[in-house]
Amino acid sequence: MRAAALYSATGSAVLLATLLAAPADGSPQRPEVSAETLGTAVAAERARAAGIDFGTCAQAQDMPGSMRCGTVSVPLDYARPNGQQIRLTVSRVRATGQDPRNAKRKVPRQGALVHNPGGPGASGLYFPLVGLLPEWKRLAGAYDLVGYEPRGVGTSAPLSCQDPGRFFKGPTQAPTHPSASYKRERVAQAKAYARGCAQRTGSALRHYHSLNNARDLDVLRAALGERKLTFMGASYGTYFGALYATLFPTHVRRMVFDSAVNPDPAGVWYGNNLAQSAAFEGRWAELREWIAAHHGVYGLGDTAEDVLRSYEKARARLATEPAGGEVGPGQLQNAFLTAGYYDDYWPQRAHALSAYLKGDPQPLIDIAGPPKEAAAEAENSRAVYTAVECNDAPWPTDFAVWDRDNTRLARVAPFETWDNAWMNLPCAYWQAPRQRPLDVRTGPGELPPALILAAERDAATPYRGALELHRRLSGSTLVTERDSGTHGIAYGPNACVNNHVDAYLLEGRLPARHASCAGHPLPKPTAPGDRESARTPAARPAA
């Protein structure tokens, strides 16, 4: 019945034969193809025939460059490919055909490069504009740069779990060793948030998960007219990229996994979040050591321990008298957490803390105050993050388990542990069914060689995850940036890393199975008024 329905829906006997044929090497017949796999094939064939009608980008009319936008329809539920459809917003800048190093040389087009920045919950809509940056110009010459808003994000069937006007609650506390009464308060908030997600989205909520993100990616590939996918995923984008590689290995051309999430099903996502909290403690220590090395500039102490005392002094003061009426210990902690992602944030954070303790709160308000104008976008991103992680896998449903594990971890890693727990606690009370995490794995010759990038001391996606993904994707190459903790290293300040990415995406060349690059230099202390680079931290962890 399913086979007949597939043939009827697609009109493609070749497609059906490809899905159901036994492997060419004579190995045993594959298990029965799932309804979702068949549904993906139906949706992809439909998208291939329809294509994408690119036109003006409503959200980027004032942006530079020649970015165009369109939409692609995907099934809400891949088991029912002819049922309810949702539309994903897609953006593209055509390949320039120009070699930035030789204006007279024309570069042949290699197809579309699809990018996902992570999250879950981050939008990749503006990604094609990176082609204007010097580091990306070689890729922009050869590839159509394609970004998109994944399901639930932005204008792509957006999710919401609460009134955006109430999303930024400030000032807030952030106790590293919370009391029993504070824990009860946060449990109540987590239950209310989970209820809000269920009430606002209804039965559709169950369909927002990583497996469907991978299936959506295959439909997008087909809609772009690409026989095989060239993909770059960062942070969480590496996780559903790895799911894609496992589900659709024959649809892959080249894949870059930048700052890899650990795909081991045993850690998705509860264990991964505990590992992330532990890793951030080390990153927080590195930041304090850097500040201490520049005591002459910031005056916050000449040892990491002295810098911690300065930080705790500010926390205590903010707990009783929030800066600007809206920056409390929670906002201070979040500002320094984002510095754990990107070391080019370090000078501004150090300056803001120094100025605050010297009587000028404005720099701290500027970097830590709630950006209320972005409340709707932030609420949407958080809703998608929560839905995807909660739907993806089982979570402990007894708070006693969370309390035991996080209390134990906070004794040695207090900086991020409980904040991360509260972020994910709605998953304990989630009302939608859970998926079973896919065992990411490809055998020899099943997948074209992939490139994995990782910084050795990345806290958002700890290095062990890159090693695990490298082990599971046969034939992959891992490039490590040594002695570095920046999250997301492709086309950053490390020329060695960038050269490896260029060689792979432009020429298909990979180094030895495991290569390394020396770490990039840490930032120099900057004077007040210097601008911090514009980055958007990936939502956690998934990264």
Buried (B, 14 or more C-beta within 10 A) or exposed (E): EBEEBBBEBBEBEEBBEEBBEEEEEEEEEEEEBEBBBBBBBBBBBBBBEEEBEBEEBEBBEEBEBEBBBBBBBBBBBBEEBEEEBBBBBBBBBBBBEBBBEEEEEEBEBBBBBBBBBBBBBBBBBBBBBBBBEEBBBBBBBBBBBBBBBBBBBBBBBBBBBBEBEEBBEBBBBBBBEBEEEBBEEBBEBBBEBBBBBBEBBEEBBBBBBBBBBBBBBBBBBBBBEBEBBBBBBBBBBBBBBBBBBBBBBEBBBBBBBBBBBBBBBEBBBBBBBBBBBBBBBBBBBBBBEBBBBBBEBBBBBBEBEBBBEBBEBBBEBBBEEBBBEBBBBBBBBBBBBBBBBBBBBBBBBBBBBBBBBEEBBEBBBBBBBBEBEEBBBBBBBBBBBBBBBBBBBBBBEEBEEBBEBBBEBBEEBBBBBBBBBBBBBBBBBBEBEBBEBBEBBBEEEBBBBBBBBBBBBBBBBBBBBBBBBBEBBBBBBBBBBEBBBBBBBBBBBBEBBBEBBBBBBBEEEBBEEEBBBEBBEBBEBBEEEEEBEEBBBBBBBBB
